[in-house]
Amino acid sequence: ECKRARASRPTAQDACSGRGPETPVNRPSGWGWRRRQGWPMAQNMLEGKTALVTGGAKRIGRAIALALGAEGVDIVVHDHHSLQGECEKLCAELEGFGVKSWIVPADFAEPSGYQSLVGRAFQASGRLDILINNASVFSPDTITDADFDGVVRQMQINAWAPFVLSREFARRAGKGKIVNILDTRIAGFDFKHL
């Protein structure tokens, strides 16, 4: 009897593919639809957590922040001071999911910016469970016109700052998840950027 009951439930593969055992392929997908249909749901492991998303105001960082917010994650949005307006728009959208959000700006070109970010994020939100290292910069330098200062700036922002943030997150949080994002420009050789 137990086997029969399990056989009638969708499998993880069905859930990921968007297909249930007797459901047509063109039906709506997503966990919300499954929940409304009464399908068994795994407990939302993200709900109630708090994430710091660096570079959260635009592109991939924004999409990650919105996806986490939709899952019930409170978001600490980091980005450069010049993107304050974009951060405020993101926070307004996150409120629509019923989650809390905070803006903690920092300039990763300055060591004080990334060295204090995790502490300021903890101070603003009260806790951190997830760190998404997404902020990056890709200056239009080629092999022929790159200079020492430009290369050091890119290494500081793209490699050293995420390392320092991860170390500080581990020290303060004790446990949690760290996700490091690499830009697609490194997937293949880009002649316009180092």
Secondary structure, DSSP 8 states (H G I E B T S, - for coil): -HHHHHHHS--HHHHHHT--TT--TTS--SHHHHHHTT------SSTT-EEEETTTTSHHHHHHHHHHHHTT-EEEE---GGGHHHHHHHHHHHHTTT--EEE----TTSHHHHHHHHHHHHHHHS--SEEEE---------TTT--HHHHHHHHIIIIIHHHHHHHHHHHHHSS-EEEE---GGGSS--TT--
